[in-house]
């Protein structure tokens, strides 16, 4: 699933389902990372969430989405193999492990680890990968026995020019929303109790 319509849907979910939750989360002092889980069959949203580190430092956007996903009644919760996992930012080592342990065979992300460090002034993902796992940026295996990770931006580069131009413009607009959220988070982070803020 790498066509323009699929990518357009991922961007819709980020913009319409994740960003509003993230805006409220940043207002409360949380970081700007969010995630959603969609059904592969029709790309409907099962759950969308955002970072909730003010409650618990483990509630990164992806882990918090998984927590909420597993709070759904088992009878109405789809199997993770039947789902698409969407993250606003490339998952950190904690979130990569959580995605793996919960059985997803895929994840898609918009902003890279380098974006988190350079554009959003949150360097912890890359620092932890280097300090704990001795991995350089991009050093983990994006295709492995558990899942395949996909950069939405890289998927867009493989599309025809008309689709690429339209989607690049959407990504730039979403990027501006995250720039504003980042500025708000950075302005208030000294007042929060998140260990790695």
Wavefront OBJ file of the C-alpha trace (Angstrom):
o trace
v 0.000 0.000 0.000
v 2.125 2.842 -1.275
v -0.119 4.626 -3.762
v -1.093 8.294 -3.530
v -4.560 7.535 -2.178
v -3.108 5.514 0.714
v -0.574 8.237 1.560
v -3.302 10.881 1.328
v -5.295 8.903 3.901
v -2.321 8.703 6.282
v -1.916 12.474 6.038
v -5.663 12.937 6.635
v -5.379 10.893 9.838
v -2.352 12.847 11.033
v -3.998 16.181 10.297
v -7.563 15.453 11.429
v -7.253 12.782 14.123
v -3.802 13.143 15.686
v -3.001 16.887 15.490
v -6.057 18.011 17.505
v -5.197 15.558 20.307
v -1.562 16.624 20.145
v -2.472 20.307 20.389
v -4.379 19.564 23.609
v -1.507 17.408 24.856
v 1.097 20.106 24.200
v -1.143 22.599 26.034
v -0.875 20.249 29.031
v 2.945 20.116 28.779
v 3.408 16.927 26.727
v 5.690 16.425 23.734
v 4.279 16.581 20.206
v 4.462 12.912 19.189
v 1.278 11.074 18.214
v 0.064 7.868 16.593
v -2.977 6.155 15.152
v -4.018 2.608 14.378
v -6.098 2.012 11.237
v -7.832 -1.047 9.841
v -6.061 -2.283 6.724
v -9.377 -3.247 5.141
v -10.863 0.251 4.881
v -8.267 2.545 6.547
v -10.773 3.597 9.193
v -9.325 4.865 12.458
v -9.440 2.401 15.341
v -7.670 4.721 17.772
v -5.693 7.962 17.584
v -3.639 9.258 20.490
v -0.832 11.546 21.483
v 2.004 11.733 23.958
v 0.897 11.696 27.607
v 4.250 11.828 29.405
v 2.881 14.223 32.003
v 0.879 11.259 33.347
v 3.606 8.654 32.818
v 6.988 9.087 31.069
v 6.374 5.807 29.231
v 3.248 7.141 27.501
v 4.982 8.201 24.305
v 2.513 8.836 21.468
v 2.866 5.318 20.066
v 2.816 3.554 23.437
v -0.143 5.633 24.599
v -2.021 4.696 21.403
v -1.239 1.028 22.090
v -2.419 1.385 25.692
v -5.734 2.832 24.502
v -5.970 0.187 21.748
v -5.702 -2.620 24.320
v -8.304 -0.925 26.510
v -10.843 -1.525 23.732
v -13.030 -4.609 24.249
v -11.274 -7.641 22.767
v -14.403 -8.487 20.790
v -14.227 -5.216 18.845
v -10.451 -4.815 18.678
v -8.923 -5.912 15.359
v -5.856 -8.123 15.238
v -2.698 -6.032 14.945
v -1.746 -7.912 11.739
v -4.912 -6.452 10.221
v -3.895 -2.890 11.073
v -1.718 -0.064 9.799
v 0.312 1.730 12.465
v 0.864 5.450 11.810
v 3.285 7.595 13.830
v 3.804 11.298 13.384
v 7.509 10.866 14.140
v 9.879 7.957 13.596
v 9.407 5.711 16.627
v 12.090 5.758 19.325
v 13.588 2.555 20.711
v 10.821 2.233 23.339
v 8.113 2.612 20.716
v 9.851 0.336 18.208
v 9.881 -2.351 20.885
v 6.228 -1.756 21.781
v 5.182 -2.016 18.121
v 7.161 -5.252 17.874
v 5.805 -6.810 21.086
v 2.215 -6.066 20.064
v 2.547 -7.870 16.725
v 2.221 -5.129 14.109
v 3.831 -6.022 10.793
v 4.223 -2.375 9.707
v 4.503 1.228 10.760
v 4.542 4.492 8.813
v 5.994 7.791 10.040
v 6.135 11.364 8.756
v 9.058 13.034 10.554
v 12.425 11.292 10.986
v 14.631 10.928 14.064
v 16.791 13.676 12.572
v 13.720 15.913 12.292
v 12.959 15.263 15.957
v 16.495 16.332 16.853
v 17.023 19.179 14.399
v 13.591 20.689 13.745
v 11.850 19.916 17.029
v 14.845 20.106 19.453
v 14.112 16.678 20.954
v 17.362 14.706 20.474
v 16.667 11.787 22.794
v 15.741 9.190 20.147
v 19.109 9.377 18.420
v 21.054 9.801 21.670
v 19.471 6.667 23.177
v 20.051 4.644 20.011
v 23.737 5.693 20.108
v 24.393 5.516 23.859
v 22.421 2.366 24.680
v 22.480 0.393 21.418
v 25.601 1.931 19.764
v 23.579 2.623 16.594
v 24.183 5.564 14.313
v 21.199 7.394 12.787
v 19.346 4.974 10.524
v 21.222 2.077 12.097
v 18.251 -0.063 13.030
v 16.807 -2.511 10.511
v 13.693 -1.007 8.849
v 12.800 -4.371 7.308
v 13.088 -7.355 9.597
v 11.303 -10.551 10.680
v 8.755 -8.543 12.696
v 7.793 -5.488 10.631
v 8.635 -3.085 7.856
v 8.961 0.596 8.668
v 8.040 3.194 6.063
v 8.954 6.853 5.842
v 5.921 8.608 4.365
v 8.226 11.189 2.798
v 10.240 8.455 1.061
v 7.041 6.865 -0.220
v 6.030 10.207 -1.704
v 9.322 10.505 -3.623
v 8.430 7.360 -5.609
v 5.126 8.788 -6.868
v 4.456 10.520 -10.207
v 5.250 14.244 -10.237
v 1.660 15.499 -9.951
v 0.987 13.355 -6.870
v 4.401 14.156 -5.425
v 3.891 17.920 -5.713
v 0.431 17.798 -4.139
v 1.522 15.568 -1.259
v 4.742 17.522 -0.653
v 2.607 20.662 -0.254
v 0.384 18.865 2.268
v 3.389 17.586 4.195
v 4.824 21.129 4.288
v 1.520 22.436 5.696
v 1.449 19.708 8.345
v 5.084 20.535 9.102
v 4.097 24.132 9.839
v 1.480 22.900 12.310
v 4.149 20.825 14.054
v 6.573 23.758 14.045
v 3.980 25.759 16.000
v 3.344 22.874 18.400
v 7.094 22.460 18.878
v 7.545 26.131 19.712
v 4.780 25.894 22.308
v 6.293 22.750 23.841
v 9.796 24.257 23.947
v 8.465 27.434 25.612
v 6.868 25.444 28.437
v 9.048 22.382 28.876
v 11.039 23.816 31.787
v 7.831 23.762 33.826
v 7.045 20.074 33.320
v 8.260 16.980 35.152
v 9.116 14.814 32.126
v 12.546 13.231 32.862
v 13.863 13.624 29.307
v 12.222 16.830 28.199
l 1 2 3 4 5 6 7 8 9 10 11 12 13 14 15 16 17 18 19 20 21 22 23 24 25 26 27 28 29 30 31 32 33 34 35 36 37 38 39 40 41 42 43 44 45 46 47 48 49 50 51 52 53 54 55 56 57 58 59 60 61 62 63 64 65 66 67 68 69 70 71 72 73 74 75 76 77 78 79 80 81 82 83 84 85 86 87 88 89 90 91 92 93 94 95 96 97 98 99 100 101 102 103 104 105 106 107 108 109 110 111 112 113 114 115 116 117 118 119 120 121 122 123 124 125 126 127 128 129 130 131 132 133 134 135 136 137 138 139 140 141 142 143 144 145 146 147 148 149 150 151 152 153 154 155 156 157 158 159 160 161 162 163 164 165 166 167 168 169 170 171 172 173 174 175 176 177 178 179 180 181 182 183 184 185 186 187 188 189 190 191 192 193 194 195 196 197
